[in-house]
């Protein structure tokens, strides 16, 4: 069965900034969705402006992996929808927050930390090093790739120790950053990927599209074992 992906985007910059609208005429969500569709995924999109932000219970029930881009409107996501996403991840839905999605309500709730960073605007080069070359999310990449111009993120990065760190970035100004990190929460897999600032055409870059596609494949749920929560009968006979 094909992996079902929902690409969520706050869709604010595209509506308010003509330069971003020109760069991403179908929205950041549309660009990411087109790339994933080309790789054979079944893709739907959702945005902040839709009822329930496009993330109703029925939508999440039909989503194997949720790809999330957000930036300036993280606080505008309702607490109920954020909790719904967190519950879906615990139940097995994959979650791939991109760029400032690290400050989204679902990701910060799942991490239990501020997820704060250092940052700087200015169009610096980013060199993304593959530091876990055997990880499936690194499939098809060279030992590093470069993003010609982007926003800088710098350590320290206030997140829990990752289960795996797949990418570490170096920036032209000298900073470094853990730019691709993996977690498990309940049955769900999470991959947070740093690149994707809206001022640059980053989501058209082949390597970035490859990482997102690989991350969706990795984060897709697997059946796993049956779990019975709460009060249960004993497996063995117990003396009265």
C-alpha positions as CSV (number, residue, x, y, z in Angstrom):
1,X,0.0,0.0,0.0
2,X,1.3,3.5,-0.9
3,X,2.3,5.7,2.0
4,X,-0.3,8.5,2.6
5,X,1.3,11.9,3.3
6,X,-0.3,15.1,4.4
7,X,1.9,18.2,3.8
8,X,0.9,20.9,6.2
9,X,1.9,24.6,5.7
10,X,0.9,27.6,7.7
11,X,0.7,29.3,4.2
12,X,1.2,32.9,5.6
13,X,4.3,34.1,3.8
14,X,2.9,33.1,0.5
15,X,-0.2,35.1,1.1
16,X,1.5,38.2,2.5
17,X,4.9,38.5,0.8
18,X,4.9,38.8,-3.0
19,X,8.5,37.6,-3.2
20,X,7.6,34.3,-1.5
21,X,4.5,34.0,-3.6
22,X,6.5,34.3,-6.7
23,X,9.1,31.9,-5.4
24,X,6.5,29.3,-4.4
25,X,3.4,30.0,-6.6
26,X,1.7,26.8,-5.4
27,X,2.8,27.4,-1.8
28,X,5.6,25.7,0.0
29,X,3.2,22.8,0.6
30,X,2.4,22.6,-3.1
31,X,6.1,22.4,-4.0
32,X,6.8,19.7,-1.4
33,X,3.7,17.8,-2.4
34,X,4.6,17.7,-6.1
35,X,8.1,16.3,-5.3
36,X,6.6,13.6,-3.1
37,X,4.0,12.7,-5.6
38,X,6.7,12.3,-8.2
39,X,8.3,9.7,-5.9
40,X,5.0,7.7,-5.8
41,X,3.5,8.9,-2.5
42,X,-0.2,9.6,-2.1
43,X,-0.2,13.2,-1.0
44,X,-2.8,15.7,0.3
45,X,-2.1,19.2,1.6
46,X,-3.6,21.2,4.5
47,X,-3.1,24.8,5.7
48,X,-3.6,26.9,8.7
49,X,-6.5,28.8,7.2
50,X,-8.7,25.7,6.7
51,X,-11.3,24.6,9.3
52,X,-9.4,22.7,12.1
53,X,-6.3,23.8,10.2
54,X,-7.0,21.0,7.7
55,X,-6.1,18.5,10.4
56,X,-9.4,17.0,11.5
57,X,-9.5,13.6,13.1
58,X,-10.5,12.0,9.8
59,X,-7.6,13.6,8.0
60,X,-5.1,12.4,10.5
61,X,-6.7,8.9,10.6
62,X,-5.9,8.8,6.8
63,X,-2.3,10.1,7.2
64,X,0.7,7.9,7.5
65,X,3.2,10.7,7.6
66,X,2.6,14.4,8.4
67,X,5.1,16.8,6.9
68,X,4.9,20.2,8.6
69,X,6.3,23.6,7.6
70,X,5.7,26.6,9.8
71,X,7.4,29.8,10.8
72,X,5.6,33.0,11.9
73,X,2.3,31.5,12.9
74,X,3.2,28.7,15.2
75,X,1.2,30.3,18.0
76,X,-1.9,30.5,15.8
77,X,-2.3,26.7,15.7
78,X,-5.1,25.8,18.2
79,X,-4.1,23.8,21.2
80,X,-6.7,21.2,20.4
81,X,-5.3,20.5,16.9
82,X,-1.7,20.4,18.3
83,X,-2.8,17.8,20.9
84,X,-4.5,15.9,18.1
85,X,-1.3,15.7,16.2
86,X,0.7,14.7,19.2
87,X,-1.8,11.9,19.9
88,X,-1.6,10.8,16.3
89,X,2.2,10.6,16.5
90,X,2.0,8.5,19.7
91,X,-0.3,6.2,17.8
92,X,2.1,5.7,15.0
93,X,1.8,8.6,12.5
94,X,5.2,9.8,11.3
95,X,6.0,13.4,11.8
96,X,8.5,15.4,9.7
97,X,8.8,19.1,10.9
98,X,10.8,21.3,8.5
99,X,12.8,24.4,9.3
100,X,10.9,26.5,11.9
101,X,8.5,23.7,12.4
102,X,10.9,23.0,15.3
103,X,9.0,25.7,17.2
104,X,5.6,24.3,16.3
105,X,3.3,23.3,19.2
106,X,3.3,19.6,18.2
107,X,7.1,19.4,18.1
108,X,7.8,21.3,21.3
109,X,5.2,19.2,23.1
110,X,6.7,16.0,21.8
111,X,10.2,17.2,22.8
112,X,9.3,18.7,26.2
113,X,11.8,21.5,25.7
114,X,11.9,25.0,24.2
115,X,13.7,23.9,21.0
116,X,15.4,27.3,21.0
117,X,18.4,28.1,18.8
118,X,20.7,30.9,17.7
119,X,19.8,32.3,14.2
120,X,20.9,34.9,11.7
121,X,19.5,36.2,8.5
122,X,21.8,37.0,5.6
123,X,21.9,34.3,2.9
124,X,24.9,32.3,4.1
125,X,26.1,29.1,2.5
126,X,25.1,25.9,4.5
127,X,27.1,22.7,4.1
128,X,25.1,19.8,5.3
129,X,27.3,16.9,6.3
130,X,26.0,13.3,6.5
131,X,27.2,12.1,9.9
132,X,25.2,8.8,9.9
133,X,25.8,7.5,6.4
134,X,24.1,4.1,7.1
135,X,20.8,5.7,8.0
136,X,18.0,5.3,5.4
137,X,17.3,9.0,5.4
138,X,20.8,9.5,3.9
139,X,20.1,7.1,1.0
140,X,21.3,8.5,-2.3
141,X,23.3,11.4,-0.9
142,X,27.0,12.2,-1.2
143,X,29.0,12.8,2.0
144,X,27.7,16.4,2.1
145,X,25.6,18.8,0.0
146,X,25.5,22.6,0.0
147,X,22.6,25.0,0.1
148,X,23.9,28.2,-1.6
149,X,22.0,30.7,0.5
150,X,19.9,30.3,3.7
151,X,19.2,31.5,7.2
152,X,21.7,30.4,9.8
153,X,20.7,28.2,12.7
154,X,23.4,27.7,15.4
155,X,24.0,25.5,18.5
156,X,23.1,25.2,21.3
157,X,19.8,23.6,20.2
158,X,17.5,23.0,23.1
159,X,16.2,19.5,22.3
160,X,16.5,16.2,24.0
161,X,19.4,14.0,23.0
162,X,18.3,12.6,19.6
163,X,18.0,8.9,19.0
164,X,20.1,9.4,15.9
165,X,21.7,12.5,14.3
166,X,21.8,12.1,10.5
167,X,23.0,15.5,9.5
168,X,25.2,18.3,11.0
169,X,25.4,21.6,9.2
170,X,28.2,24.1,9.0
171,X,27.5,27.7,8.1
172,X,29.6,30.3,6.3
173,X,29.7,32.4,9.5
174,X,31.3,29.5,11.4
175,X,28.4,28.0,13.4
176,X,27.3,24.4,13.4
177,X,23.9,22.8,13.9
178,X,22.3,19.4,14.3
179,X,20.2,19.8,11.2
180,X,18.7,16.3,10.9
181,X,17.6,14.5,14.1
182,X,15.5,11.4,14.7
183,X,13.2,10.5,17.6
184,X,10.6,7.9,18.6
185,X,7.5,8.9,20.6
186,X,5.2,6.0,21.3
187,X,4.7,4.2,18.0
188,X,5.6,7.3,16.0
189,X,8.8,8.2,14.3
190,X,9.9,11.9,14.1
191,X,12.6,13.5,11.8
192,X,13.3,17.2,12.3
193,X,15.0,18.7,9.2
194,X,16.5,22.2,9.4
195,X,16.6,23.6,5.8
196,X,13.7,25.4,4.3
197,X,13.7,29.1,4.9
198,X,11.0,30.8,2.8
199,X,13.3,33.5,1.4
200,X,15.2,31.0,-0.7
201,X,14.2,28.3,-3.3
202,X,15.5,25.5,-1.0
203,X,12.6,23.1,-1.5
204,X,13.4,22.9,-5.2
205,X,16.9,21.5,-4.5
206,X,17.4,17.9,-5.4
207,X,19.2,16.9,-2.2
208,X,16.5,18.5,0.0
209,X,13.7,16.8,-1.9
210,X,15.6,13.5,-1.5
211,X,16.0,13.9,2.2
212,X,12.3,14.7,2.7
213,X,11.3,11.7,0.5
214,X,13.6,9.4,2.4
215,X,12.3,10.8,5.7
216,X,8.7,10.0,4.7
217,X,9.7,6.4,3.9
218,X,11.5,6.0,7.2
219,X,8.8,7.6,9.3
220,X,5.9,5.6,7.8
221,X,4.2,3.5,10.4
222,X,4.8,-0.2,10.7
223,X,2.3,-2.6,12.2
224,X,4.3,-3.6,15.3
225,X,3.0,-5.8,18.1
226,X,-0.5,-5.7,19.7
227,X,-0.7,-3.7,22.9
228,X,-3.4,-3.9,25.5
229,X,-3.5,-0.9,27.8
230,X,-5.1,-0.6,31.2
231,X,-6.4,-3.4,33.5
232,X,-5.8,-6.9,32.0
233,X,-6.3,-10.5,33.0
234,X,-3.3,-12.5,33.9
235,X,-1.7,-14.7,31.2
236,X,-0.9,-17.4,33.7
237,X,-3.3,-18.9,36.3
238,X,-2.9,-17.1,39.6
239,X,-3.7,-18.7,43.0
240,X,-6.8,-17.1,44.6
